[in-house]
Amino acid sequence: MFSNLTTKLAMRKAGLSSDALNFSPKPSKPTKDNPAPTDGVGGSDGSGWPAWMSTKNLPLTAQAWLSPAPPPVPVAAGCPGPGDLAPLDRDRQLEFGGGRPVIVLFMRCVGCAFAQKSFLALRTLAAKKQGGGLRCVAVSHSSAAATRKWTDMLGGSWNVEVVVDEDRAIYAAWGLGVGNLWYMFNPTTQVQGWKEKGWLGIKVADAIQRTGEADRLTSAAARDGGSAGVKRTGTGLSTRRQGSRSGGARESEAENEADAAAAGPSTIMGNKWQQTGLFAVDGRGTVVWGTKALRADDTMDLDAAAAALGF
């Protein structure tokens, strides 16, 4: 309407700018606190992606399928074999020797039917050998809250000691890294997946999200020792009772937890790509039998592990 040259000259004579009668909203100028997005769709972090597309907004069960952050220590070149000393993890959470043999099961993510199958078999073995001195340990890389919820759904851990290794440092020390596409999507695993009925991932995730207790339960487990038989390791928190701690120490642990949460996909439910393994360690701390799962559905031979220890 006011686009012709005569009108613009008249407005200038009247002391009006050429856009004085333009009532369309003006774009806000970038400031130090509100920088301009780089491409028109970027979020406040300048990443080029809208904030709603953050992986943190995905369901917990979906985040378990994303590539996990690397563990804080390098993955060992290989798993320990017969005759090797049992690896020592960074936090010394798995201790061996003292004359007591140990079977260590490194599990898949909680809610997985294959993890349930192997865990229940270990629990049954531990109950049978309760008086024989055999120690059975199940290592979970899901969060303490999810692991506790899952084991509760299965009726408890009984005589199995459950260790939570959320950042997968213990897995790495034993040579267990991340599997490839064939590890998950080979025909055998797919067929077995359809046959199994113990898929509880959605129930565990819903229970945590419904109550909004994922972070609170994790922190409470660190302060109070968690539920029976569950240790939390690898995230700056530990369920070992070490007397009362100062408020500053607790605040520091909360900050570490927040940093871990911002480092990538949520680790609450674990990760689908994590490799698993089963090992038998004698009373001197020497590995006498061990194997790494060939596929996601490979629950490994628990009877062979027990037989190697004389049970």
N, C-alpha and C positions, 0 to 999 in steps of 0.2 A: 504493500500500500504506500509506504513512504520510501520506496526504493529508487525513485528517479532522482536525478542530479539536482533539479530545481528545488525539490523539497529539502534535500540535504543541505543545500546552501542557505535556504530560509531558516532552517533549524539552527544552523551555525550562527547566523546573525542574531537569532533570538537567545543565544547562549546555551542552547541545548545540544547535547551530544547526539550523534547519529543513531544511537540505540536507546535513546531515552524513552521511546514509546514501544520498545520491545519488551513485552511482559512475560516472555518465556523464562523459566527458571535458569539462573546462572550456575554453571559448574563451580563447585567449591575449589578454591585454590589450595594446592598442596601445602601443608605445613610440616614442621618437624615432627609433630605428634600424629599427623594424618597424611602420610605421603601418598602421592598419586599412584594408583595401581599401574603396573607395567603394561597390561594388555586389556584393560577394561573389564576383565572378569576375575582378576586376581583378588585374593583375600588380603587381609591386613598384613599377612606375612610375606607378601610379594612373591608367593610361590607360583603364581599363574593359575591356580586352581581355586574355585569358590570354596568358602569355608565349609559348606555343607558336604563337600566331596572328601572330607578328611576321612582317613581309615578309622579314626576313633568313633565315627558315627555308624560304622557297620556293626551288624549283630556280632556278639562274641563268638558265635559258632562260625561266622564267615571269616573273622580275623584269624582264626586258627589255620586257615588255608593259605594265608599270605606268607611271603618269605620272611623268616624270623631274623631278628638282629643277631649278629654273630655272638658266640659266647665270649666272656671276658678273657678267656685263655685259649691258646691255639688248640685245635683238635689234634689229639695224638695221631701219629702216622698209622698206627694199627692197634687193634685190640690186644690185650695181654693174652698170652697163650700158656699152656701147661709148663710149669717150671719158672714162670716169671713172678716176681713179687707183685702183689696187688698194688695198683697205682694209688698214690696219695693225692687227694683232691686239694684244691687251694685252701679250703676252710677246715680240712681234716674232719669232715663230718662222717666219713666212712672209715672206721678203725678196725684193724684186723689183728690177729695174733691172740695171745693169751690162752691158747689151747682150745679155743672154741671155733669150730668150722662154721662157715657162712655161705649161704646162697644169696646172690644179689641179682635182682630182677630190675632191669631198666625198662620202664613201661612206656607205652604210647600215651597220648593225651587222654585225660579223663573223659568219660562218656563214650569212648571207642569200645565197640563190642570185642575187638581183639584184646584190648587192654583188660577188659573185664574177665575174659576167658583165662588169660594168663594169671591175673591177680587172684582169682578164685581158686585156681589150681595150686598156687603158692600158699594160699591161706589154708587149704585143706592139708597140704603137706606139713605145714608148720604145726597144725593141730595134732596130726598123727605122731609127729616126732617131738612133741613138747617135752617129754621126759628124757630125750636122748641127747640133749645139749646142742641141737642144731639151731642156729640163728638164721632167720629168714628176713631179708630186707627188700622192700620194694621202693624204688626211686621214681618219683613223679616230677615232671617238668611243668606241670600246671601249678596254679597258685595254691597257697595253703587253704584258702576258702573253698575253691572248687574241688580240691582233693578231698577235703573233709566232707563236703556235701556228697560227693560221689561215693566215698567209702561208707557213709551213713546209709545211702540208698541201697548199698550192697549188704548191709547188715553189720558193718564195722570191720575193723582190720584184724580183730582177734589177736593171734600171736605174731602177726607180721609187723615189723617195725617199718613205718612209712617215713621216708625222707623226701622233703620237697626241695627240688633244685631248679628254681624257676628260671634262672639265667643259664642253665645247662652247663655249668662249669664242671660238675662231676661227670656228666655225659662226655664232655670233651676230654677229660683226663683219661677216660677209658676207651677213647678212640671212636666214640659214637657221634657222628655228625649229622648232616642233613641228606636224606635220600633224594633220588632223581625221579623223573616221571614214571619210569618203569617200576620203581619201588612201590608206587601207589596204584598205578593204572594198568598193571599187567592183568591178563585174563583171569589168572587164578585168584588174585585178590578181589577182583570184581565179582566173580562167582561166589566166593566165600562171604563177601560183604552182603550179598542178597540173602544168603542162608542164615546169617547170624541175626539174633533178635535183641541183643543187649546194647542197643544204641541209646545212650542216656544223655548225650551231649546237650540236646535242646532242653531237657528237663533240668539239668544242672544249671545251664545258663539262665533259664527262666527263673529258677529259684533264687539265683543271685541277683538278677536284675529286678525281680518283683519286690524284693525286700530292700534293695539298694544298699546291701551290706557288704559288697565285695571288698571295698577298701577298709571298712570298719572291722570286718572279720579278720582281714589280714593283719591289721595293726594289733587287734586284740590277741591274736594268736602269738604275735611277737612278744607282747607284754606278759601274757598270762600263761604261756607254755602250750597253748593250743589244746586240741583234744588228745586223748590218750593215744600214744604211739605215733604222733605226727610231729616232725621237725620241719622248720622252715629254714632254708639255707639259700645262699647265693644271691640275695638281694639286699644285703646290708642288715638283715634282720635274722634273729635266731631265737628259737623257743627254749633254749637252755636257760635255766634259772641262774642268774648271776647276782642275786640280791637286788635291792632297789636301785633304780637309775635316776639320774638327775633329769629335770625337764629339758635341759639343753641337749642331752643325749637323745631323748625321744624326739625332739624337734629335728635334730640332724637326721634321724632315721626316717622321719616323715618326708624330709626333703629328698633323701635318697630314693624313697619309694616314688615320689612325684617325678623325679628325673627318669627313673626306669619306665614309668608309664608314658612319658613323652618321647621315648627313644624309638618307637616304631609300633607295629601292631600289638594289640593287647596280648599279654602272656597268661591271662587268667585261665583260659581253657587249654593252654599248651599249644603245640603246633603239630599239624598233621604230617609234616615232612621229617620229623625227628626220628632218627634210627633208634632201634632198641637192641638189647642184648641180655644174655643170661650167663652168669659166671658162678663157679664153685671155688671157694678159697678155704684152704685147710687151716688148722689151728696155729700154724706158724706164719700165716699171712702170705702163703704161696698159692698162686692160681693152679688148680689141678684140672680144671675143665672150663671151657668157655666157648661161646658162639655169639655171632651177631646175626640178627634176623635178616633173612634173604629178601623177604617181602614184608609189606605192612601186615599181612595176615599170618605171618609166621610166628606162632606162639612158642616155638623152640621146645626142646626136650627136657622137661623138668625132671623126669625120672632118671635120665642119664646124668644130670648134674648131681642128684642125690646119691646115685650109685657110685659116682667118682669119690664121694666123701664117706662111703661105707654105710649109707642109710638105705 
